[in-house]
């Protein structure tokens, strides 16, 4: 359950930003996770609640956006999204020489507070 560690690390960042921006309360946190991070949203929500207990972000609304995986074929340069069950090979030329260009994100998109 890496969700707990990620929630704890994000909590540190959120509190640093709150301090820098002189916020007294965090109302909303918007995060993005690439599909390849394999976050289970319900588990992450619980982990976030626990990590934010007794802090400025306690009770904050958490919005999670999952970013689909997008790959580029190194041979033919075709770009496309793949599903979770998709194969990491080019749908255009069949090559397995691909690069992942999206889907590994793990970031705080925005923090809203007062």
Secondary structure, DSSP 4 states (H G I P E B T S, - for coil): -HHHHHHHHHHHHHHHHHHHTT-S-EEEEEEEEEGGG---HHHHHHHHHHHTTTSTTTT-EEEEEEEPEEEEETTT--EEEE-TT--SS-TTT----EEEEES--EEEEEEEE-
